[in-house]
Amino acid sequence: MRAVVQRVSKASVTVEQEIVGAIDRGFLILLGVAEDDTQKDVIWLAAKIVGLRVFEDGEGKMNLDVKQIGGSVLVVSQFTLLGDCRRGRRPSFVAAARPEHADSLYQSLVAEIRGLGLPVETGRFQTHMDVELVNDGPVTLLLDSQKTF
């Protein structure tokens, strides 16, 4: 699984002029699921996201996690994170999971993060979405579960 984790002041997802998910302070997570990802990747990624200490404490140091600041998470599925641009000018998406597998792991990640005690909003899987955010910092991190074990 690949995730772009952005520390935000606020973020929202709109589908056909309807806001389907919105948060204030917390993380916007753009999530790409690979065909060979499993529940092991979900568990690792959820724990990593919830434990990231990238919010400032009273001394201005990045020392607090999203739970400690009372934040929320907005998770948006984005298969294009699995795009391979090494050859030619058109990305290849052969590594991206089939929709049924990707949706299952996407829903599992959302449930896992909720189970770790955080409020979670979502986009709408397999639809065109408009994503708005105010990146706080900016702080943007890339996580890839396949580069850890």
C-alpha positions as CSV (number, residue, x, y, z in Angstrom):
1,M,0.0,0.0,0.0
2,R,1.2,3.5,-0.8
3,A,-0.1,6.5,1.1
4,V,0.5,10.2,0.7
5,V,-0.1,11.6,4.2
6,Q,-0.7,15.3,4.4
7,R,-1.0,17.3,7.6
8,V,-4.0,19.5,7.1
9,S,-5.8,22.4,8.7
10,K,-8.9,21.2,6.8
11,A,-9.8,18.9,3.9
12,S,-12.9,17.8,2.1
13,V,-14.0,15.5,-0.8
14,T,-16.8,16.5,-3.1
15,V,-18.7,14.2,-5.5
16,E,-21.2,15.7,-7.9
17,Q,-21.4,19.0,-5.9
18,E,-22.0,17.0,-2.6
19,I,-19.4,17.0,0.2
20,V,-19.0,13.3,1.1
21,G,-16.2,13.7,3.6
22,A,-14.7,16.6,5.5
23,I,-12.3,17.1,8.4
24,D,-10.7,20.0,10.2
25,R,-7.2,19.5,11.7
26,G,-5.6,16.1,11.0
27,F,-4.5,14.0,8.0
28,L,-5.6,13.7,4.5
29,I,-4.5,10.3,3.2
30,L,-4.4,9.5,-0.5
31,L,-4.3,5.7,-0.6
32,G,-3.1,3.4,-3.4
33,V,-3.6,-0.4,-3.1
34,A,-1.3,-2.8,-5.0
35,E,-2.5,-6.2,-6.2
36,D,-0.2,-8.1,-3.7
37,D,-1.2,-6.0,-0.7
38,T,-2.8,-7.9,2.3
39,Q,-4.2,-7.3,5.7
40,K,-0.6,-7.2,7.0
41,D,-0.1,-4.1,4.9
42,V,-3.3,-2.6,6.3
43,I,-2.3,-3.2,9.9
44,W,1.2,-1.8,9.4
45,L,0.0,1.3,7.6
46,A,-2.8,2.1,10.1
47,A,-0.4,1.9,13.0
48,K,2.2,4.0,11.2
49,I,-0.4,6.7,10.4
50,V,-1.9,6.9,13.8
51,G,1.5,7.0,15.5
52,L,3.2,9.6,13.3
53,R,4.4,12.4,15.5
54,V,4.2,15.4,13.1
55,F,2.1,17.9,15.0
56,E,3.8,20.6,17.1
57,D,3.9,20.5,20.8
58,G,4.0,23.6,23.1
59,E,7.6,24.1,22.2
60,G,7.0,24.1,18.5
61,K,8.6,20.6,17.9
62,M,7.0,17.9,15.8
63,N,6.3,15.7,18.8
64,L,2.5,14.9,18.9
65,D,0.4,12.4,17.0
66,V,-3.0,13.0,15.4
67,K,-4.8,11.5,18.3
68,Q,-3.0,13.7,20.8
69,I,-4.2,16.9,19.0
70,G,-7.8,15.7,18.8
71,G,-7.5,15.4,15.0
72,S,-9.3,13.4,12.3
73,V,-8.4,11.5,9.2
74,L,-9.8,11.7,5.7
75,V,-8.9,8.7,3.5
76,V,-9.3,9.0,-0.2
77,S,-8.7,6.0,-2.6
78,Q,-6.3,6.9,-5.4
79,F,-5.1,4.1,-7.6
80,T,-2.9,6.4,-9.6
81,L,-0.4,6.3,-6.8
82,L,0.5,2.9,-8.2
83,G,1.2,4.4,-11.6
84,D,4.6,3.3,-13.1
85,C,6.1,6.2,-15.2
86,R,9.5,4.7,-15.9
87,R,8.8,4.0,-19.5
88,G,7.1,6.2,-22.1
89,R,4.8,9.1,-21.2
90,R,1.7,7.2,-20.3
91,P,1.6,5.6,-16.8
92,S,1.1,1.9,-16.5
93,F,-1.3,0.8,-13.7
94,V,-0.6,-3.0,-13.9
95,A,0.5,-3.0,-10.2
96,A,-2.7,-1.4,-9.0
97,A,-5.2,-3.8,-7.3
98,R,-8.4,-4.8,-9.1
99,P,-11.3,-2.7,-7.8
100,E,-12.8,-5.4,-5.6
101,H,-9.5,-6.1,-3.9
102,A,-8.6,-2.4,-3.5
103,D,-12.0,-1.5,-2.1
104,S,-11.8,-4.3,0.4
105,L,-8.4,-3.2,1.7
106,Y,-9.4,0.5,1.6
107,Q,-12.4,-0.3,3.8
108,S,-10.2,-2.4,6.0
109,L,-7.8,0.5,6.5
110,V,-10.6,2.8,7.4
111,A,-11.9,0.3,10.0
112,E,-8.5,-0.3,11.4
113,I,-7.8,3.5,11.9
114,R,-11.2,3.9,13.5
115,G,-10.4,0.9,15.7
116,L,-7.3,2.7,16.9
117,G,-9.6,5.5,18.2
118,L,-9.6,8.2,15.5
119,P,-12.6,9.7,13.7
120,V,-12.3,8.9,10.0
121,E,-14.1,10.4,7.0
122,T,-13.8,9.0,3.4
123,G,-14.1,9.8,-0.2
124,R,-16.2,7.6,-2.4
125,F,-14.5,4.6,-3.9
126,Q,-14.2,4.4,-7.7
127,T,-15.8,7.8,-8.5
128,H,-14.4,11.1,-9.7
129,M,-13.8,13.3,-6.7
130,D,-12.7,16.9,-6.1
131,V,-10.4,17.0,-3.1
132,E,-9.7,20.3,-1.4
133,L,-7.2,20.8,1.4
134,V,-5.2,23.3,3.3
135,N,-1.8,21.6,3.8
136,D,-0.5,22.7,7.2
137,G,3.3,23.3,7.1
138,P,3.3,22.0,4.5
139,V,4.0,18.6,5.9
140,T,3.6,15.7,3.3
141,L,5.0,12.2,3.9
142,L,5.1,9.1,1.6
143,L,4.5,5.7,3.2
144,D,4.9,2.4,1.3
145,S,4.2,-0.8,3.2
146,Q,6.2,-2.8,0.6
147,K,9.4,-1.0,1.6
148,T,9.2,-2.0,5.3
149,F,9.2,-5.8,5.7
